[in-house]
Amino acid sequence: MRSFYHFMMTYRGKVNPDEESRLADWMFQDHSFPKQSRSYDEISRYLEWNIPFSSALKVFDDLWERYQLEEVNG
């Protein structure tokens, strides 16, 4: 199973960025992001302390659900 970070890399680099790609691009640029984590709590806490934009936590929650469906339940 891929880490959440690796799952997010599929959203990077859009020509017309949306909030999902903005979060993925930020994660890629942040060298301290917990890249190997598969823990909702660990990633959520990290984002709460280092929030890149105001809606990032909502975007994360939505993408976490997708991650669970594709990676864990898939």
C-alpha positions in Angstrom: 0.0 0.0 0.0 1.3 3.5 -0.9 1.7 6.2 1.7 -0.7 9.1 1.6 2.1 11.3 0.2 2.7 8.9 -2.8 -1.1 8.8 -3.4 -1.1 12.6 -3.4 1.7 12.9 -6.0 -0.9 11.8 -8.6 -2.5 15.2 -8.1 0.7 17.3 -8.6 1.5 19.6 -11.4 -1.8 20.6 -13.0 -1.7 23.3 -15.6 -4.8 24.8 -14.0 -4.2 24.2 -10.3 -7.2 23.3 -8.1 -7.1 22.9 -4.3 -6.1 19.3 -4.6 -3.1 20.0 -6.8 -2.2 23.0 -4.6 -2.0 20.7 -1.6 0.0 18.0 -3.5 2.4 20.6 -4.8 2.9 22.0 -1.3 3.5 18.5 0.1 6.1 18.0 -2.5 7.9 21.2 -1.7 7.7 20.7 2.1 10.8 18.6 3.0 9.5 18.0 6.5 6.2 16.5 5.5 5.8 12.9 6.9 6.2 11.3 3.5 6.0 7.6 4.7 3.0 8.1 6.9 -0.3 6.2 6.5 -1.7 7.7 9.6 -4.6 10.1 9.4 -3.8 11.5 12.9 -0.1 12.1 12.1 -0.8 13.9 8.8 -3.8 15.8 10.1 -1.7 17.1 13.1 1.1 18.1 10.7 -1.3 20.0 8.5 -2.9 21.8 11.5 0.5 23.1 12.6 1.8 23.9 9.0 -1.4 24.7 7.2 -0.5 25.9 3.6 -3.9 27.6 2.8 -7.2 28.1 4.6 -9.1 25.2 3.1 -6.2 22.7 3.2 -7.7 20.6 6.1 -11.0 20.2 4.3 -9.2 19.2 1.1 -7.1 16.7 3.1 -10.2 15.1 4.6 -11.8 14.7 1.2 -8.7 13.2 -0.3 -8.1 11.0 2.7 -11.5 9.4 2.0 -10.5 8.8 -1.6 -7.1 7.4 -0.4 -9.0 5.0 1.9 -11.2 3.8 -0.9 -8.5 3.4 -3.4 -5.6 2.2 -1.3 -7.0 0.4 1.7 -10.4 -0.9 0.5 -9.4 -1.1 -3.2 
